Amino acid sequence: MKREYLLAFHSTHHAIAGEQILKEKDYPVGIIPTPREITASCGLSLRWDAEAIAAGKDEMLKLLQKKHVEWAGLYTRCREEGKNSLWTLAENAEKSLQGDDE
Amino acid sequence: MNSEIDARGLQCPMPLIKTKKALEAIEKGNVTAIVDNEVAKENISKFAKSMDYKVTIKESQGDFYIDIFKEYKYREVKMIDLEPDSNILGDLVVVIGKDYLGEGSRELGEILMKGYLYTLTEVQPLPRTVIFINSGVRLACAGSESLDNLRKLEEYGVEIMSCGTCLDYFRIKHDLMVGGVSNMYTIVEAMNKSKNTVQL
């Protein structure tokens, strides 16, 4: 099972600036049209495979913050052969994924 | 990601705490905990099993090697079935005549084209054939950010063709990364045979 992340933006200009900043630092992100199930967005999002960035995710988001790039939400979905899940807000998803861990 | 926690000689509950921490630090992967007593072994394997991690225990010279494999859990996450490959090709040829989409802003056009090719991999029905013409051929050549998406389309059974004359004109014949080279006859034939051709 593979996991993907998606960062949605309020503004196309922030999405484009975000992509440029992250590409310069060699983060393997790609700009995509925001999927239909996510509405809180200008229509452009950055997408990446969870395992390609994994531990660097928080640092990456901090970098965007430092450069004053604002985003609307972090989403995640999972994927396996011939199937995928809907995109869900990462914080909600992480809660339900971890369930009653504590 | 693999890691090893050597918890031999540590007092309860340290072996469990250390193992827990190592597992929390990774999204998925393998953690091997080494302990020297039965209680620690039981605590750790009980905990790991309660989390649905895969556990295998080996014993060697009085020590226990507990292999724990953590996979990301998708409890409560609904998976949507995609249709099988053979039924998802529509009677449709997409002709891409430049390396950007629409007119107005070139910067935006390049982003939209990348977005178009990504979305093509996500939406059904898929086109039977995608043809690149003029500067569109750059999208299938080295340096294009859409190569992964084109490869995915190819995997799904979509035929990808680039115009040979165009590759030659731009002197990028050797940079073609995805799909085949074709000439105007094959391109015209593909367009004429199809009930539906979309030109971008």
Boltz contact constraints between the chains, C-beta under 6 A:
constraints:
  - contact:
      token1: [A, 3]
      token2: [B, 72]
      max_distance: 6.0
  - contact:
      token1: [A, 31]
      token2: [B, 111]
      max_distance: 6.0
  - contact:
      token1: [A, 32]
      token2: [B, 115]
      max_distance: 6.0
  - contact:
      token1: [A, 32]
      token2: [B, 118]
      max_distance: 6.0
  - contact:
      token1: [A, 33]
      token2: [B, 115]
      max_distance: 6.0
  - contact:
      token1: [A, 33]
      token2: [B, 119]
      max_distance: 6.0
  - contact:
      token1: [A, 78]
      token2: [B, 74]
      max_distance: 6.0
  - contact:
      token1: [A, 82]
      token2: [B, 82]
      max_distance: 6.0
  - contact:
      token1: [A, 83]
      token2: [B, 79]
      max_distance: 6.0
  - contact:
      token1: [A, 83]
      token2: [B, 81]
      max_distance: 6.0
  - contact:
      token1: [A, 85]
      token2: [B, 77]
      max_distance: 6.0
  - contact:
      token1: [A, 85]
      token2: [B, 79]
      max_distance: 6.0
  - contact:
      token1: [A, 96]
      token2: [B, 76]
      max_distance: 6.0
  - contact:
      token1: [A, 97]
      token2: [B, 73]
      max_distance: 6.0
  - contact:
      token1: [A, 99]
      token2: [B, 75]
      max_distance: 6.0
